[in-house]
Amino acid sequence: MVQNYLIRWILPIAVGIVCFLIGFVVKQTLTTRKMQQQKIKADSIISEAQEKAREIKIGAKDSALKIIQKAESEIAHKRSELNKEDDRLGKRREELDRRVERYEQKEASLNKRQSSIDRRSNEIKTIHAQRLEELQRVSAMTIDEARELLLADVEKESRADMARIIRQIETEARETGNTKARELIADAIQRVASEKVAQVTTSLVSLPNDEMKGRIVGRNGRNIRAFEQAAGVDVIVDDTPEAVTVSCFDSVRREIARRSLARLVIDGRIHPAHIEKILADEREKMDEDIVEAGNEAAYEAGVAGLHPEIIKKLGRLKFRTSYGQNQLAHAVETSKLASVIAAELGANVDISKRGALLHDLGKALDHNTEGTHAQLGADFAKRHGVKPIVVNIIASHHREVEQESVEAVIVEAADAISGARPGARREDLEQYIKRLRALEAIADSFKGVEQSYAIQAGREVRIIVKPEEIDDVEAHRIAKGIARQIEETMQYPGQIRITVIRETRAIDYAK
């Protein structure tokens, strides 16, 4: 019973304990083996890491060595260049020292030479004085007496040459005078009546009623004086019903004044400030009209590719006349004539048309610039890219320079045909305009003059001076100077009134 009890309970316990011990031993063995394997793996990783670290360290040492070697090489190269530059600077310094030394030697030599020259100059002056004294003693004349004698001989010889030239000119004048006179008479017979000076130098402005004349004149004539002064024209308010007359020899100025006055009449606000504003606006519009007229003339003449500045000056010819003939119409007509003649003769038609259209271009400039209109026009065209052959046509159409092409001769002939046709021109207007422009030119020649206007048909010249440059005393002196110069250089009937206006304006703006 006891034995069965032992076998039944003790034996399983003993077997369990043995199995537990065996399992424990096996587990410990496996754990130990696993730890050994992990240790071996860790040692391998550490070894690989140490190997890589050694390789990286070696590579870093190599790179550092290369960088050090490269830096040392660059330092050596720089040091070599610096040594070379130092040597070069040393040589330049030595060369400069040598040059300075040579210059000092030359300066010393020049000083010695200058001293020698001064001595020679003093000797020459002494010898010259001695010779003058000897000449005066031998000739028994002083220097002033000898000079007077020489001048008398030169004057006598010059008078003889002058008399010979005068006789020659008189002979030529007698030979050609009869022919010229016959030509002038024939031209006068062929011409027909044309516009009078008063008709081509005045413009009529219509008014809605006669009461508007009083507003134009203003209180004590304030408005009309302001308008005439700003526009440079005469405004004639007479008994003509519902109309006033604007008079001025300058067509551009007169047209601007006519348009401005018409606008003022329509607007109704007539006072000095508004007058100046309207005049400024119309001047801008006139510039646009001038350009349009130039373009129309070029199109009508069949000339393309002109510079805008040339077109602008060409348009100004619409408001210029020569002996009563409109200059823009004359230029277009001359261009067409030159085209026909060139085509008949086999010459260059385009060059002939172009030169003929531009031949009087200088007449848009000559009242402001000195020189003949042919030369002024040629210079202006040359500055704006016109071909040299066309420039020669412009410069030579009055034979002031030599004609270099057959087209120049054609343009000269076309110009003569256009100007000489019956009724084309009349001399009265040209002389009248030249006299008025001469009056303004005399006034403009004085320093401090800002603007000048010849008005009242040339019986008065109004001059506006710069107030910051001219005081009241100087204004009186300018008036006397202009009057004296007009008396000495011009011929005119009656008397001319000189009015110098000095006006100071203070202007500010409320912002």
C-alpha positions as CSV (number, residue, x, y, z in Angstrom):
1,M,0.0,0.0,0.0
2,V,2.8,2.3,0.9
3,Q,4.7,1.1,-2.1
4,N,1.8,1.8,-4.3
5,Y,1.4,5.2,-2.7
6,L,5.1,6.0,-3.4
7,I,4.9,4.8,-6.9
8,R,1.7,6.7,-7.5
9,W,2.7,10.1,-6.1
10,I,6.5,10.2,-5.4
11,L,7.6,8.8,-8.7
12,P,5.8,11.4,-10.8
13,I,7.1,14.2,-8.6
14,A,10.6,12.9,-9.0
15,V,10.2,12.6,-12.7
16,G,8.9,16.1,-12.9
17,I,11.8,17.4,-10.8
18,V,14.2,15.6,-13.1
19,C,12.5,17.0,-16.2
20,F,12.5,20.4,-14.7
21,L,16.2,20.2,-14.0
22,I,16.9,18.8,-17.4
23,G,14.9,21.7,-19.0
24,F,16.6,24.2,-16.8
25,V,20.0,22.9,-17.8
26,V,19.0,22.9,-21.5
27,K,17.7,26.4,-21.3
28,Q,20.8,27.6,-19.5
29,T,22.9,26.0,-22.2
30,L,20.9,27.5,-25.0
31,T,20.9,31.0,-23.3
32,T,24.7,30.7,-22.8
33,R,25.2,29.7,-26.5
34,K,22.9,32.6,-27.7
35,M,24.8,35.1,-25.6
36,Q,28.1,33.8,-26.9
37,Q,26.8,34.2,-30.5
38,Q,25.6,37.7,-29.8
39,K,28.9,38.5,-28.3
40,I,30.7,37.2,-31.3
41,K,28.4,39.2,-33.6
42,A,29.0,42.4,-31.5
43,D,32.7,41.8,-31.6
44,S,32.5,41.4,-35.4
45,I,30.5,44.7,-35.7
46,I,33.0,46.5,-33.4
47,S,35.8,45.1,-35.5
48,E,34.2,46.3,-38.7
49,A,33.5,49.7,-37.2
50,Q,37.1,50.0,-36.0
51,E,38.3,49.0,-39.5
52,K,36.1,51.6,-41.1
53,A,37.2,54.2,-38.6
54,R,40.8,53.4,-39.4
55,E,40.1,53.7,-43.1
56,I,38.2,57.0,-42.6
57,K,41.1,58.3,-40.5
58,I,43.6,57.3,-43.1
59,G,41.5,59.0,-45.8
60,A,41.1,62.1,-43.8
61,K,44.9,62.2,-43.2
62,D,45.4,61.8,-46.9
63,S,42.9,64.6,-47.8
64,A,44.4,66.9,-45.1
65,L,47.9,66.2,-46.5
66,K,46.7,67.0,-50.0
67,I,45.1,70.2,-48.9
68,I,48.2,71.2,-47.0
69,Q,50.3,70.4,-50.0
70,K,48.0,72.4,-52.3
71,A,47.9,75.4,-49.9
72,E,51.7,75.3,-49.6
73,S,51.9,75.2,-53.4
74,E,49.6,78.2,-53.8
75,I,51.5,80.1,-51.1
76,A,54.7,79.4,-52.9
77,H,53.2,80.6,-56.2
78,K,51.8,83.7,-54.6
79,R,55.1,84.3,-52.9
80,S,56.8,84.0,-56.3
81,E,54.4,86.4,-57.9
82,L,54.8,88.9,-55.1
83,N,58.6,88.6,-55.5
84,K,58.2,89.3,-59.2
85,E,55.8,92.2,-58.6
86,D,58.2,93.5,-56.0
87,D,61.1,93.3,-58.5
88,R,59.0,95.0,-61.1
89,L,58.0,97.8,-58.7
90,G,61.6,98.1,-57.8
91,K,62.6,98.5,-61.4
92,R,59.8,101.0,-62.0
93,R,61.0,103.0,-59.0
94,E,64.5,103.0,-60.3
95,E,63.3,104.1,-63.7
96,L,61.2,106.8,-62.2
97,D,64.2,108.0,-60.2
98,R,66.2,108.1,-63.4
99,R,63.5,110.0,-65.2
100,V,63.2,112.5,-62.4
101,E,67.0,112.9,-62.5
102,R,66.9,113.5,-66.3
103,Y,64.0,116.0,-66.0
104,E,66.0,117.8,-63.3
105,Q,69.0,117.9,-65.6
106,K,66.8,119.1,-68.5
107,E,65.2,121.8,-66.3
108,A,68.7,123.0,-65.3
109,S,69.7,123.0,-69.0
110,L,66.5,124.9,-69.9
111,N,67.1,127.4,-67.2
112,K,70.6,128.0,-68.5
113,R,69.3,128.2,-72.1
114,Q,66.5,130.7,-70.9
115,S,69.1,132.8,-69.3
116,S,71.1,132.8,-72.6
117,I,67.9,133.6,-74.6
118,D,67.2,136.5,-72.2
119,R,70.6,137.9,-72.7
120,R,70.4,137.5,-76.5
121,S,66.9,139.1,-76.4
122,N,68.3,142.1,-74.5
123,E,71.2,142.3,-77.0
124,I,68.7,142.2,-79.9
125,K,66.5,144.9,-78.4
126,T,69.6,147.1,-77.9
127,I,70.7,146.5,-81.5
128,H,67.2,147.1,-82.8
129,A,67.0,150.4,-80.8
130,Q,70.4,151.4,-82.2
131,R,69.3,150.6,-85.8
132,L,66.1,152.6,-85.4
133,E,68.0,155.5,-84.1
134,E,70.4,155.2,-87.1
135,L,67.5,154.9,-89.6
136,Q,65.9,157.9,-88.1
137,R,69.2,159.8,-88.3
138,V,69.8,158.8,-91.9
139,S,66.2,159.3,-93.1
140,A,65.7,162.5,-91.1
141,M,62.2,161.2,-90.1
142,T,60.7,159.8,-86.9
143,I,58.8,156.5,-86.7
144,D,55.4,158.2,-86.8
145,E,56.3,160.3,-89.8
146,A,57.5,157.1,-91.7
147,R,54.3,155.3,-90.7
148,E,52.2,158.2,-92.0
149,L,54.1,158.2,-95.3
150,L,53.7,154.5,-95.8
151,L,49.9,154.7,-95.0
152,A,49.6,157.5,-97.5
153,D,51.3,155.4,-100.2
154,V,49.0,152.4,-99.5
155,E,45.9,154.6,-99.5
156,K,46.9,156.1,-102.8
157,E,47.4,152.7,-104.3
158,S,44.1,151.4,-102.9
159,R,42.2,154.3,-104.2
160,A,43.6,153.6,-107.7
161,D,42.5,150.0,-107.5
162,M,39.1,151.0,-106.2
163,A,38.6,153.5,-109.0
164,R,39.6,150.8,-111.5
165,I,37.1,148.3,-110.0
166,I,34.3,150.9,-110.0
167,R,34.9,151.7,-113.6
168,Q,34.8,148.0,-114.5
169,I,31.5,147.6,-112.6
170,E,30.0,150.6,-114.2
171,T,31.0,149.3,-117.7
172,E,29.4,145.9,-116.9
173,A,26.3,147.6,-115.6
174,R,25.9,149.7,-118.8
175,E,26.3,146.6,-120.9
176,T,23.7,144.6,-119.1
177,G,21.4,147.4,-117.8
178,N,19.4,147.7,-121.0
179,T,18.8,143.9,-121.3
180,K,17.7,143.7,-117.6
181,A,15.4,146.7,-117.9
182,R,13.7,145.1,-121.0
183,E,13.2,141.8,-119.1
184,L,11.7,143.6,-116.1
185,I,9.3,145.6,-118.3
186,A,8.3,142.5,-120.1
187,D,7.6,140.7,-116.8
188,A,5.6,143.7,-115.5
189,I,3.4,143.7,-118.7
190,Q,2.7,140.0,-118.5
191,R,1.7,140.0,-114.8
192,V,-1.9,140.5,-113.8
193,A,-3.3,142.2,-110.8
194,S,-2.9,140.2,-107.6
195,E,-3.7,140.7,-103.9
196,K,-2.6,144.0,-102.3
197,V,-0.4,144.1,-99.3
198,A,-3.4,145.1,-97.0
199,Q,-5.3,142.0,-98.2
200,V,-2.5,139.5,-97.6
201,T,-1.4,140.9,-94.3
202,T,-4.8,141.3,-92.6
203,S,-7.5,138.8,-91.4
204,L,-11.1,139.6,-90.6
205,V,-12.8,138.2,-87.5
206,S,-16.6,138.1,-87.5
207,L,-18.5,139.2,-84.4
208,P,-22.0,138.2,-83.3
209,N,-22.8,141.9,-82.7
210,D,-21.1,145.3,-82.3
211,E,-21.3,145.1,-78.5
212,M,-18.5,142.5,-78.6
213,K,-16.1,145.2,-79.8
214,G,-16.3,146.9,-76.5
215,R,-15.5,143.6,-74.7
216,I,-12.6,143.1,-77.0
217,V,-11.2,146.5,-76.2
218,G,-11.9,146.2,-72.5
219,R,-11.9,148.8,-69.8
220,N,-9.4,151.6,-70.8
221,G,-8.2,149.3,-73.6
222,R,-6.8,146.7,-71.2
223,N,-7.9,143.6,-73.2
224,I,-6.8,144.8,-76.6
225,R,-3.4,145.9,-75.3
226,A,-2.9,142.6,-73.6
227,F,-3.9,140.7,-76.8
228,E,-1.7,142.8,-79.1
229,Q,1.3,142.5,-76.7
230,A,0.9,138.7,-76.3
231,A,0.2,137.9,-79.9
232,G,2.4,140.5,-81.6
233,V,-0.3,141.8,-83.9
234,D,-2.4,144.9,-84.5
235,V,-6.2,144.6,-83.8
236,I,-8.1,147.2,-85.7
237,V,-11.5,148.0,-84.3
238,D,-13.2,150.4,-86.8
239,D,-16.7,151.1,-88.1
240,T,-16.9,147.8,-90.0
241,P,-20.1,146.2,-88.8
242,E,-19.8,143.0,-86.7
243,A,-16.1,142.5,-87.5
244,V,-12.6,143.5,-86.4
245,T,-9.4,143.2,-88.4
246,V,-6.2,141.5,-87.3
247,S,-3.1,142.9,-89.0
248,C,0.5,141.5,-89.0
249,F,3.1,140.8,-91.7
250,D,3.9,137.4,-90.2
251,S,1.3,135.0,-91.5
252,V,1.8,132.4,-88.8
253,R,1.5,135.0,-86.1
254,R,-1.6,136.6,-87.7
255,E,-3.3,133.2,-88.2
256,I,-2.7,132.3,-84.5
257,A,-4.1,135.7,-83.4
258,R,-7.2,135.3,-85.7
259,R,-8.0,131.8,-84.4
260,S,-7.5,133.0,-80.8
261,L,-9.7,136.0,-81.2
262,A,-12.4,133.9,-82.8
263,R,-12.3,131.5,-79.8
264,L,-12.4,134.4,-77.3
265,V,-15.5,135.8,-79.1
266,I,-17.3,132.4,-79.0
267,D,-16.2,131.7,-75.4
268,G,-17.1,135.2,-74.1
269,R,-14.4,135.3,-71.4
270,I,-12.1,138.1,-72.5
271,H,-9.5,139.1,-70.0
272,P,-5.6,139.1,-70.0
273,A,-5.1,135.8,-68.3
274,H,-7.6,133.9,-70.5
275,I,-6.2,135.6,-73.6
276,E,-2.7,134.2,-72.8
277,K,-4.1,130.7,-72.3
278,I,-6.0,130.7,-75.6
279,L,-3.0,132.0,-77.5
280,A,-0.9,129.2,-76.0
281,D,-3.4,126.6,-77.0
282,E,-3.7,128.0,-80.6
283,R,0.1,128.0,-80.9
284,E,0.1,124.3,-80.1
285,K,-2.7,123.6,-82.7
286,M,-0.8,125.7,-85.2
287,D,2.2,123.4,-84.9
288,E,-0.1,120.4,-85.6
289,D,-1.5,122.2,-88.7
290,I,2.0,123.1,-89.9
291,V,3.0,119.4,-89.8
292,E,-0.2,118.4,-91.6
293,A,0.5,121.0,-94.3
294,G,4.0,119.6,-94.7
295,N,2.8,116.1,-95.1
296,E,0.1,117.1,-97.6
297,A,2.7,119.0,-99.7
298,A,5.1,116.0,-99.7
299,Y,2.3,113.7,-100.7
300,E,1.1,116.1,-103.5
301,A,4.7,116.4,-104.8
302,G,5.2,112.6,-104.6
303,V,8.2,112.8,-102.3
304,A,8.4,110.3,-99.5
305,G,10.8,109.5,-96.6
306,L,11.4,113.0,-95.4
307,H,12.6,113.6,-91.8
308,P,9.8,114.9,-89.4
309,E,11.7,118.1,-88.8
310,I,12.0,118.8,-92.5
311,I,8.2,118.1,-92.8
312,K,7.6,120.6,-90.0
313,K,9.8,123.3,-91.7
314,L,8.2,122.6,-95.1
315,G,4.7,123.1,-93.5
316,R,5.8,126.6,-92.3
317,L,6.2,127.6,-95.9
318,K,2.4,127.6,-96.1
319,F,2.5,130.8,-94.1
320,R,5.5,132.4,-96.0
321,T,5.3,134.5,-99.1
322,S,7.9,135.7,-101.6
323,Y,6.9,138.7,-103.7
324,G,3.3,137.8,-102.9
325,Q,3.6,134.1,-103.9
326,N,2.8,131.4,-101.3
327,Q,6.1,129.5,-100.7
328,L,4.5,126.1,-100.1
329,A,2.5,126.2,-103.3
330,H,5.6,127.5,-105.1
331,A,7.6,124.5,-103.8
332,V,5.0,122.0,-104.9
333,E,4.7,123.6,-108.3
334,T,8.4,123.7,-108.7
335,S,8.6,120.0,-107.8
336,K,6.1,119.1,-110.5
337,L,7.8,121.2,-113.1
338,A,11.2,119.7,-112.2
339,S,9.7,116.2,-112.5
340,V,8.4,116.9,-116.0
341,I,11.6,118.4,-117.2
342,A,13.7,115.6,-115.7
343,A,11.6,113.0,-117.3
344,E,11.9,114.7,-120.7
345,L,15.7,115.0,-120.4
346,G,16.3,111.5,-118.9
347,A,17.5,112.8,-115.6
348,N,16.8,111.4,-112.1
349,V,13.1,112.3,-111.5
350,D,13.1,111.5,-107.8
351,I,16.1,113.6,-107.0
352,S,14.8,116.4,-109.1
353,K,11.4,116.3,-107.3
354,R,13.0,116.1,-103.9
355,G,15.4,119.0,-104.5
356,A,12.7,121.2,-106.0
357,L,10.4,120.6,-103.1
358,L,13.1,121.5,-100.6
359,H,14.9,124.2,-102.5
360,D,13.3,127.1,-100.5
361,L,13.4,125.3,-97.1
362,G,15.6,128.0,-95.8
363,K,12.9,130.6,-96.1
364,A,11.3,129.0,-93.0
365,L,14.5,129.8,-91.1
366,D,16.2,132.9,-92.5
367,H,14.2,135.4,-90.5
368,N,15.6,134.0,-87.3
369,T,19.1,132.9,-88.5
370,E,21.8,134.8,-90.4
371,G,22.7,133.6,-93.9
372,T,21.1,133.2,-97.3
373,H,18.0,131.0,-97.5
374,A,19.8,128.7,-99.9
375,Q,22.7,128.0,-97.6
376,L,20.4,127.8,-94.5
377,G,18.2,125.3,-96.2
378,A,21.1,123.2,-97.4
379,D,22.6,123.1,-93.9
380,F,19.3,122.2,-92.3
381,A,18.7,119.4,-94.8
382,K,22.2,118.0,-94.4
383,R,21.7,117.8,-90.6
384,H,18.6,115.7,-91.1
385,G,19.9,113.0,-93.4
386,V,19.2,114.4,-96.9
387,K,21.4,113.0,-99.7
388,P,24.4,115.2,-100.6
389,I,23.2,115.6,-104.2
390,V,19.9,117.0,-103.0
391,V,21.8,119.3,-100.5
392,N,23.8,120.7,-103.4
393,I,20.6,121.3,-105.4
394,I,19.2,123.4,-102.4
395,A,22.5,125.3,-101.9
396,S,23.0,126.0,-105.7
397,H,19.6,127.0,-106.9
398,H,20.7,130.7,-106.9
399,R,24.2,129.8,-108.1
400,E,25.7,130.7,-104.7
401,V,27.7,127.5,-104.9
402,E,28.8,125.4,-107.9
403,Q,26.1,123.0,-109.3
404,E,27.3,119.4,-109.3
405,S,24.5,117.7,-111.3
406,V,22.1,118.1,-114.1
407,E,19.3,117.9,-111.6
408,A,20.5,121.1,-109.9
409,V,20.2,122.9,-113.3
410,I,16.7,121.4,-113.8
411,V,15.6,122.7,-110.3
412,E,17.0,126.1,-111.0
413,A,15.0,126.3,-114.3
414,A,11.8,125.0,-112.7
415,D,12.2,127.6,-109.9
416,A,12.5,130.4,-112.4
417,I,9.5,129.1,-114.4
418,S,7.3,129.0,-111.3
419,G,8.4,132.4,-110.1
420,A,8.3,134.1,-113.5
421,R,4.9,133.1,-114.7
422,P,2.5,136.1,-115.1
423,G,0.9,137.2,-111.8
424,A,2.9,134.7,-109.7
425,R,4.8,137.3,-107.7
426,R,4.8,141.0,-106.8
427,E,7.6,142.9,-105.2
428,D,5.7,145.3,-102.9
429,L,4.8,142.7,-100.3
430,E,8.3,141.2,-100.1
431,Q,9.8,144.7,-99.5
432,Y,7.2,145.4,-96.9
433,I,7.8,142.2,-95.0
434,K,11.6,142.6,-95.2
435,R,11.3,146.1,-93.7
436,L,9.2,144.8,-90.8
437,R,11.5,141.8,-90.2
438,A,14.5,144.1,-90.3
439,L,12.9,146.3,-87.6
440,E,12.4,143.2,-85.4
441,A,15.9,141.9,-86.1
442,I,17.4,145.3,-84.9
443,A,15.4,145.1,-81.7
444,D,16.4,141.4,-81.1
445,S,20.1,142.2,-81.5
446,F,20.1,144.1,-78.2
447,K,21.0,142.2,-75.0
448,G,18.1,141.5,-72.6
449,V,15.3,141.7,-75.3
450,E,12.9,138.8,-74.9
451,Q,10.4,139.5,-77.7
452,S,9.9,142.2,-80.3
453,Y,7.0,143.0,-82.6
454,A,6.8,145.4,-85.5
455,I,3.2,146.7,-85.6
456,Q,1.1,149.5,-87.0
457,A,2.5,148.8,-90.5
458,G,6.0,149.3,-89.3
459,R,5.3,152.7,-87.6
460,E,5.9,151.2,-84.1
461,V,8.2,148.6,-82.6
462,R,7.2,147.1,-79.2
463,I,10.0,145.4,-77.3
464,I,9.5,143.2,-74.3
465,V,12.6,143.0,-72.1
466,K,13.6,140.6,-69.4
467,P,12.9,142.4,-66.1
468,E,15.6,140.4,-64.2
469,E,18.3,141.7,-66.6
470,I,17.0,145.2,-67.6
471,D,16.1,147.9,-65.1
472,D,14.1,151.1,-65.9
473,V,17.2,153.1,-66.8
474,E,18.5,150.4,-69.1
475,A,15.1,150.2,-70.8
476,H,15.4,153.9,-71.7
477,R,18.9,153.3,-73.0
478,I,17.7,150.4,-75.2
479,A,14.9,152.5,-76.7
480,K,17.4,155.2,-77.6
481,G,19.9,152.7,-79.0
482,I,17.3,150.9,-81.2
483,A,16.0,154.3,-82.5
484,R,19.5,155.4,-83.3
485,Q,20.4,152.1,-85.1
486,I,17.1,152.3,-87.1
487,E,18.0,155.9,-88.2
488,E,21.5,154.8,-89.3
489,T,20.6,151.6,-91.1
490,M,17.1,151.9,-92.6
491,Q,15.1,154.1,-94.9
492,Y,11.4,154.8,-94.0
493,P,8.8,157.4,-94.4
494,G,7.7,159.5,-91.4
495,Q,8.8,158.3,-87.9
496,I,8.9,155.0,-86.0
497,R,7.9,154.8,-82.4
498,I,10.0,152.6,-80.1
499,T,8.1,151.2,-77.1
500,V,10.1,149.2,-74.5
501,I,7.9,147.2,-72.1
502,R,9.4,146.0,-68.8
503,E,6.9,143.9,-66.8
504,T,7.5,141.9,-63.6
505,R,5.0,139.2,-62.7
506,A,4.8,137.4,-59.3
507,I,3.3,133.9,-59.7
508,D,2.5,131.3,-57.0
509,Y,0.2,128.3,-56.7
510,A,-2.3,127.4,-54.0
511,K,-2.0,123.7,-53.4
